[in-house]
Amino acid sequence: MAKVLAVLSSGYSNEEHNYVTGWWAEELFEPLAELEKAGHSVGLASIDGGKPVVDPLSLDSAYDPEGKYKKLYDSGIADKTTPVVDVKASDYDAIMIVGGHGAMFDLAHDENLHAVINVVHETGGIISAVCHGPAPLVFTKTKDGKPLLQGLKVTGYPNDMEPEEVDGLLPFSLEDEMGKIAQYDKGDGQDEYIVWGSDRLLTGRDPGSSQAFGRELARKLTEMEEHQLDKHLK
């Protein structure tokens, strides 16, 4: 059983523009289901700890027509998270950064999160992120000072999918920033799109890619475990 750390935004609000955002429900609950189905365990963390702010739109009937994610949210699954600063990164085999616009505000430049990402990466773990979740990966540098994503193929939420309502409110363009250091690809024409940039870097494009993203992360973790078991038996 692999241990995965899911990182969520604690939330962001702009009262002047009546704007509230945070983590996106589908992007936690779909990968979580796939990982647990495969027998892996998932711990939750956020910048502030406690109950992080979910993006209210992700529970709206337009994005959750069957009320599936609202029911999971109301069950309290994501009510308790560990502050990122208190996370022991070496305990985890993978990190999964959940999207939602909130990730661009509090996760992107958090140095404690960057440190956790680096430890997981340096100890052979998998770094994964979906939708806006790659935001902190853009600004994470390895111990030799190079961007973690430098030259690697990645995906994430593209400019042409951003809603007009957030125009001028976001701190940066995820697609533009990723494109400066990595090989950004939005997977034109594909309903679901996930990318392995290396054997330990997985990114997913959008909420609709969340299930495939979780399934692929679970598959890779199981494969790694089986490989380790084979080595031990030999």
PyMOL commands that set and color helices and strands:
alter all, ss='L'
color gray80, all
select helices_A, chain A and resi 15-17+25-37+56-59+68-74+84-86+89-91+102-107+111-122+135-138+159-161+164-166+174-181+207-233
alter helices_A, ss='H'
color red, helices_A
select strands_A, chain A and resi 3-8+12-14+19-21+41-46+82-83+94-97+126-130+153-154+183-184+194-198+201-204
alter strands_A, ss='S'
color yellow, strands_A
deselect
rebuild
show_as cartoon
